Amino acid sequence: MEKLSKKQIAKLINDPKRIAAIANEPHMDKWLKNNPWFGFDKKSTSKVYKIFAELESWEINAKTNKFWDLLDKKLREEI
């Protein structure tokens, strides 16, 4: 199984407006390096999508450390 590319991940989020922004987000690059299971572990990857959408619904900017720190915190709580 091949790991998902950043563009594939953005497409899975299913928002065309976010594809380029997410694919070029430095916070995401750092997060992906710290979470090499992402894209391989389907259950945990699915949880990340859910949490990502939840944080965006709270209007937390995905280009901030706060967003990615909350994503990690909520993910640890659910796993």
PyMOL CGO cylinders between C-alpha atoms (Angstrom):
from pymol import cmd
from pymol.cgo import CYLINDER

trace = [
    CYLINDER, 0.00, 0.00, 0.00, 1.36, 3.38, -1.00, 0.3, 1, 1, 1, 1, 1, 1,
    CYLINDER, 1.36, 3.38, -1.00, 1.20, 6.34, 1.35, 0.3, 1, 1, 1, 1, 1, 1,
    CYLINDER, 1.20, 6.34, 1.35, -1.20, 9.10, 0.35, 0.3, 1, 1, 1, 1, 1, 1,
    CYLINDER, -1.20, 9.10, 0.35, 0.28, 12.26, -1.12, 0.3, 1, 1, 1, 1, 1, 1,
    CYLINDER, 0.28, 12.26, -1.12, -0.62, 15.63, 0.35, 0.3, 1, 1, 1, 1, 1, 1,
    CYLINDER, -0.62, 15.63, 0.35, -2.83, 16.34, -2.68, 0.3, 1, 1, 1, 1, 1, 1,
    CYLINDER, -2.83, 16.34, -2.68, -4.65, 13.03, -2.22, 0.3, 1, 1, 1, 1, 1, 1,
    CYLINDER, -4.65, 13.03, -2.22, -5.21, 13.88, 1.44, 0.3, 1, 1, 1, 1, 1, 1,
    CYLINDER, -5.21, 13.88, 1.44, -6.62, 17.28, 0.51, 0.3, 1, 1, 1, 1, 1, 1,
    CYLINDER, -6.62, 17.28, 0.51, -8.97, 15.67, -2.02, 0.3, 1, 1, 1, 1, 1, 1,
    CYLINDER, -8.97, 15.67, -2.02, -10.24, 13.28, 0.64, 0.3, 1, 1, 1, 1, 1, 1,
    CYLINDER, -10.24, 13.28, 0.64, -11.21, 16.27, 2.74, 0.3, 1, 1, 1, 1, 1, 1,
    CYLINDER, -11.21, 16.27, 2.74, -13.46, 16.94, -0.27, 0.3, 1, 1, 1, 1, 1, 1,
    CYLINDER, -13.46, 16.94, -0.27, -13.14, 20.70, -0.49, 0.3, 1, 1, 1, 1, 1, 1,
    CYLINDER, -13.14, 20.70, -0.49, -11.56, 21.84, -3.78, 0.3, 1, 1, 1, 1, 1, 1,
    CYLINDER, -11.56, 21.84, -3.78, -10.82, 25.29, -2.35, 0.3, 1, 1, 1, 1, 1, 1,
    CYLINDER, -10.82, 25.29, -2.35, -8.56, 23.75, 0.29, 0.3, 1, 1, 1, 1, 1, 1,
    CYLINDER, -8.56, 23.75, 0.29, -6.54, 21.39, -1.92, 0.3, 1, 1, 1, 1, 1, 1,
    CYLINDER, -6.54, 21.39, -1.92, -3.73, 23.81, -2.79, 0.3, 1, 1, 1, 1, 1, 1,
    CYLINDER, -3.73, 23.81, -2.79, -3.71, 25.41, 0.67, 0.3, 1, 1, 1, 1, 1, 1,
    CYLINDER, -3.71, 25.41, 0.67, -3.45, 22.10, 2.50, 0.3, 1, 1, 1, 1, 1, 1,
    CYLINDER, -3.45, 22.10, 2.50, -0.89, 20.62, 0.10, 0.3, 1, 1, 1, 1, 1, 1,
    CYLINDER, -0.89, 20.62, 0.10, 1.43, 23.58, 0.76, 0.3, 1, 1, 1, 1, 1, 1,
    CYLINDER, 1.43, 23.58, 0.76, 0.84, 23.99, 4.49, 0.3, 1, 1, 1, 1, 1, 1,
    CYLINDER, 0.84, 23.99, 4.49, 4.12, 23.83, 6.49, 0.3, 1, 1, 1, 1, 1, 1,
    CYLINDER, 4.12, 23.83, 6.49, 2.27, 22.85, 9.68, 0.3, 1, 1, 1, 1, 1, 1,
    CYLINDER, 2.27, 22.85, 9.68, 0.89, 19.84, 7.85, 0.3, 1, 1, 1, 1, 1, 1,
    CYLINDER, 0.89, 19.84, 7.85, 4.37, 18.87, 6.64, 0.3, 1, 1, 1, 1, 1, 1,
    CYLINDER, 4.37, 18.87, 6.64, 5.64, 18.89, 10.23, 0.3, 1, 1, 1, 1, 1, 1,
    CYLINDER, 5.64, 18.89, 10.23, 2.58, 16.98, 11.46, 0.3, 1, 1, 1, 1, 1, 1,
    CYLINDER, 2.58, 16.98, 11.46, 2.99, 14.32, 8.76, 0.3, 1, 1, 1, 1, 1, 1,
    CYLINDER, 2.99, 14.32, 8.76, 6.65, 13.82, 9.69, 0.3, 1, 1, 1, 1, 1, 1,
    CYLINDER, 6.65, 13.82, 9.69, 5.61, 13.27, 13.32, 0.3, 1, 1, 1, 1, 1, 1,
    CYLINDER, 5.61, 13.27, 13.32, 2.76, 10.91, 12.36, 0.3, 1, 1, 1, 1, 1, 1,
    CYLINDER, 2.76, 10.91, 12.36, 4.17, 8.51, 9.74, 0.3, 1, 1, 1, 1, 1, 1,
    CYLINDER, 4.17, 8.51, 9.74, 1.21, 6.14, 10.25, 0.3, 1, 1, 1, 1, 1, 1,
    CYLINDER, 1.21, 6.14, 10.25, -1.10, 8.70, 8.61, 0.3, 1, 1, 1, 1, 1, 1,
    CYLINDER, -1.10, 8.70, 8.61, -2.43, 7.36, 5.32, 0.3, 1, 1, 1, 1, 1, 1,
    CYLINDER, -2.43, 7.36, 5.32, -1.55, 3.78, 6.28, 0.3, 1, 1, 1, 1, 1, 1,
    CYLINDER, -1.55, 3.78, 6.28, -3.65, 3.21, 9.40, 0.3, 1, 1, 1, 1, 1, 1,
    CYLINDER, -3.65, 3.21, 9.40, -7.17, 3.61, 8.02, 0.3, 1, 1, 1, 1, 1, 1,
    CYLINDER, -7.17, 3.61, 8.02, -8.93, 3.80, 11.39, 0.3, 1, 1, 1, 1, 1, 1,
    CYLINDER, -8.93, 3.80, 11.39, -6.68, 6.51, 12.81, 0.3, 1, 1, 1, 1, 1, 1,
    CYLINDER, -6.68, 6.51, 12.81, -6.53, 8.38, 9.50, 0.3, 1, 1, 1, 1, 1, 1,
    CYLINDER, -6.53, 8.38, 9.50, -10.33, 8.45, 9.45, 0.3, 1, 1, 1, 1, 1, 1,
    CYLINDER, -10.33, 8.45, 9.45, -10.34, 9.92, 12.96, 0.3, 1, 1, 1, 1, 1, 1,
    CYLINDER, -10.34, 9.92, 12.96, -7.96, 12.65, 11.83, 0.3, 1, 1, 1, 1, 1, 1,
    CYLINDER, -7.96, 12.65, 11.83, -10.37, 13.63, 9.03, 0.3, 1, 1, 1, 1, 1, 1,
    CYLINDER, -10.37, 13.63, 9.03, -13.23, 13.82, 11.53, 0.3, 1, 1, 1, 1, 1, 1,
    CYLINDER, -13.23, 13.82, 11.53, -11.22, 15.92, 13.99, 0.3, 1, 1, 1, 1, 1, 1,
    CYLINDER, -11.22, 15.92, 13.99, -9.89, 18.14, 11.17, 0.3, 1, 1, 1, 1, 1, 1,
    CYLINDER, -9.89, 18.14, 11.17, -13.45, 18.91, 10.05, 0.3, 1, 1, 1, 1, 1, 1,
    CYLINDER, -13.45, 18.91, 10.05, -14.53, 19.56, 13.64, 0.3, 1, 1, 1, 1, 1, 1,
    CYLINDER, -14.53, 19.56, 13.64, -11.70, 22.04, 14.23, 0.3, 1, 1, 1, 1, 1, 1,
    CYLINDER, -11.70, 22.04, 14.23, -12.47, 23.81, 10.98, 0.3, 1, 1, 1, 1, 1, 1,
    CYLINDER, -12.47, 23.81, 10.98, -16.14, 24.06, 12.00, 0.3, 1, 1, 1, 1, 1, 1,
    CYLINDER, -16.14, 24.06, 12.00, -14.93, 25.86, 15.14, 0.3, 1, 1, 1, 1, 1, 1,
    CYLINDER, -14.93, 25.86, 15.14, -13.22, 28.28, 12.73, 0.3, 1, 1, 1, 1, 1, 1,
    CYLINDER, -13.22, 28.28, 12.73, -9.74, 27.52, 14.03, 0.3, 1, 1, 1, 1, 1, 1,
    CYLINDER, -9.74, 27.52, 14.03, -7.22, 28.45, 11.37, 0.3, 1, 1, 1, 1, 1, 1,
    CYLINDER, -7.22, 28.45, 11.37, -5.39, 25.38, 10.01, 0.3, 1, 1, 1, 1, 1, 1,
    CYLINDER, -5.39, 25.38, 10.01, -2.34, 27.56, 9.42, 0.3, 1, 1, 1, 1, 1, 1,
    CYLINDER, -2.34, 27.56, 9.42, -1.67, 27.90, 13.15, 0.3, 1, 1, 1, 1, 1, 1,
    CYLINDER, -1.67, 27.90, 13.15, 0.14, 25.81, 15.72, 0.3, 1, 1, 1, 1, 1, 1,
    CYLINDER, 0.14, 25.81, 15.72, -3.02, 25.92, 17.83, 0.3, 1, 1, 1, 1, 1, 1,
    CYLINDER, -3.02, 25.92, 17.83, -4.94, 23.96, 15.17, 0.3, 1, 1, 1, 1, 1, 1,
    CYLINDER, -4.94, 23.96, 15.17, -2.34, 21.20, 14.85, 0.3, 1, 1, 1, 1, 1, 1,
    CYLINDER, -2.34, 21.20, 14.85, -1.77, 21.01, 18.62, 0.3, 1, 1, 1, 1, 1, 1,
    CYLINDER, -1.77, 21.01, 18.62, -5.52, 20.59, 19.16, 0.3, 1, 1, 1, 1, 1, 1,
    CYLINDER, -5.52, 20.59, 19.16, -5.63, 17.97, 16.43, 0.3, 1, 1, 1, 1, 1, 1,
    CYLINDER, -5.63, 17.97, 16.43, -2.92, 15.98, 18.23, 0.3, 1, 1, 1, 1, 1, 1,
    CYLINDER, -2.92, 15.98, 18.23, -4.61, 16.41, 21.61, 0.3, 1, 1, 1, 1, 1, 1,
    CYLINDER, -4.61, 16.41, 21.61, -8.05, 15.31, 20.38, 0.3, 1, 1, 1, 1, 1, 1,
    CYLINDER, -8.05, 15.31, 20.38, -6.54, 12.40, 18.46, 0.3, 1, 1, 1, 1, 1, 1,
    CYLINDER, -6.54, 12.40, 18.46, -4.74, 11.13, 21.59, 0.3, 1, 1, 1, 1, 1, 1,
    CYLINDER, -4.74, 11.13, 21.59, -8.02, 11.36, 23.50, 0.3, 1, 1, 1, 1, 1, 1,
    CYLINDER, -8.02, 11.36, 23.50, -9.81, 9.21, 20.91, 0.3, 1, 1, 1, 1, 1, 1,
    CYLINDER, -9.81, 9.21, 20.91, -7.17, 6.54, 20.39, 0.3, 1, 1, 1, 1, 1, 1,
]
cmd.load_cgo(trace, "trace")
